[in-house]
Amino acid sequence: MFELLRVYVSALATVAPLVMCGGVGFIWGKKRLSFDAHFISNLVTLAGVPALIFHTLYSTEIENSALLEIGLVSTLALFLSLGLSALALKYLKFERRPNLQIVSFPNSGNLGLPLSALAFGEIGLSVAIVFFAICTFLHNTVGLRTISDSRDGSHGKILVMGSAIAAIAARLGGISLPNWLLDGLELIGSVTVPLMLLSLGVTLASISTKGLRAGSVIAGLRLSVGFISAVVICWLLGTPTALAPIIVLQMTMPCAVIGYVYVAKFAPENGQVAASAVLVSTLVFLATSPLLIAGLKYFYPH
């Protein structure tokens, strides 16, 4: 009992910085202080994220073959998540159109990047960056098409994937970039994670608890389907134990905030359910993530 408590407290220390940063945003939102969400979103999407992705993938010590393997595992896990989510929603008699992308895609940005970095170090951030790039692209293409025929978000997804492809191409081509350029990209990218966490906190502060019961079911599906999809794909492909726990952690992240935004825009009648799903899944994940991290490090030793 005491050993379990010690492990939980130790892992809780990993999550604490995220809660602190997100908590500032939450209090900021509750106090209704000035916060230009549109500006922050554009800054992160058009500058911070591309810089962070390029710098991390270009400078990471992970082998190129491992980066390709991470991309394959991430893609297959996300598509399996889509399939399992569709089956689960049908079985539970939930509408597929407004709920599928909320259940299928994790919050790989606001929480995925900082938590992977804190829990698994530099390799954790590198793996999370690859996953984030793929998840963002698929969410804004395949995921968006499940709820609307709109092509919104094209600039963001192009920059995210473009920066990832450019970094990998530079690595494969043996292109040596000047230190001043890499230092500049690192500095620009460093604003990304704090701004993401602050934005998440502000968003959660404005979410209503209406539709809480249905939202809780959706939240439970998101966390369980993501976990199962990642474990199955990692097991089938024999993913190395140094990479598998990070991908499982990414896939078990709560509902993505952008998913709620899409529902609010294209299926507003389901907006409160989606908002509740984001809130509940985030709170449950934050409360249980120390145990999840400890469990992953135990079952995937390296």
BELPE-V825340 format. One record per backbone hydrogen bond with DSSP energy under -0.5 kcal/mol. NH is the residue of the N-H (numbers start at 1). CO is the residue of the C=O. Records with the same first field share a line. If there is no record, write none. Layout:
NH = CO / CO
This chain:
5 = 1
6 = 2
7 = 3
8 = 4
9 = 5
10 = 6
11 = 7
12 = 8
13 = 9
14 = 10 / 11
15 = 11
16 = 12
17 = 13
18 = 15
19 = 15
20 = 16
21 = 17
22 = 18
23 = 19
24 = 20
25 = 21
26 = 22
27 = 23
28 = 24
29 = 25
30 = 26
31 = 27
32 = 29
33 = 28
37 = 35
40 = 36
41 = 37
42 = 38
43 = 39
44 = 40
45 = 41
46 = 42
47 = 43
48 = 43
49 = 44
51 = 47
52 = 48
53 = 49
54 = 50
55 = 51
56 = 52
57 = 53
58 = 54
59 = 55
60 = 56
67 = 63
68 = 64
69 = 65
70 = 66
71 = 67
72 = 68
73 = 69
74 = 70
75 = 71
76 = 72
77 = 73
78 = 74
79 = 75
80 = 76
81 = 77
82 = 78
83 = 79
84 = 80
85 = 81
86 = 82
87 = 83
88 = 84
89 = 85
90 = 86
91 = 87
92 = 88
93 = 90
94 = 89
99 = 95 / 96
100 = 96
103 = 99
104 = 100
105 = 101
107 = 254
108 = 106
111 = 107
112 = 107
113 = 109
114 = 109
115 = 111
116 = 112
117 = 113
118 = 114
119 = 115
120 = 116
121 = 117
123 = 120
124 = 120
125 = 121
126 = 122
127 = 123
128 = 124
129 = 125
130 = 126
131 = 127
132 = 128
133 = 129
134 = 130
135 = 131
136 = 132
137 = 133
138 = 134
139 = 135
140 = 136
141 = 138
142 = 138
143 = 138
144 = 139
145 = 141
146 = 142 / 143
147 = 144
148 = 144
154 = 151
157 = 153
158 = 154
159 = 155
160 = 156
161 = 157
162 = 158
163 = 159
164 = 160
165 = 161
166 = 162
167 = 163
168 = 164
169 = 165
170 = 166
171 = 167
172 = 168
173 = 169
174 = 171
175 = 170
177 = 175
181 = 178
182 = 178
183 = 179
184 = 180
185 = 181
186 = 182
187 = 183
188 = 184
189 = 185
190 = 186
191 = 188
192 = 189
193 = 189
194 = 190
195 = 191
196 = 192
197 = 193
198 = 194
199 = 195
200 = 196
201 = 197
202 = 198
203 = 199
204 = 200
205 = 201
206 = 202 / 203
207 = 204
212 = 209
215 = 211
216 = 212
217 = 213
218 = 214
219 = 215
220 = 216
221 = 217
222 = 218
223 = 219
224 = 220
225 = 221
226 = 222
227 = 223
228 = 224
229 = 225
230 = 226
231 = 227
232 = 228
233 = 229
234 = 230
235 = 231
236 = 232
237 = 233
238 = 234
239 = 234
243 = 240
244 = 240
245 = 241
246 = 243
247 = 243
248 = 244
249 = 245
250 = 246
251 = 247
252 = 248
253 = 250
256 = 105
260 = 256
261 = 257
262 = 258
263 = 259
264 = 260
265 = 261
266 = 262
267 = 263
270 = 267
271 = 268
274 = 270
275 = 271
276 = 272
277 = 273
278 = 274
279 = 275
280 = 276
281 = 277
282 = 278
283 = 279
284 = 280
285 = 281
286 = 282
287 = 283
288 = 284
289 = 285
291 = 288
292 = 288
293 = 289
294 = 290
295 = 291
296 = 292
297 = 293
298 = 294
299 = 295
300 = 296
301 = 298
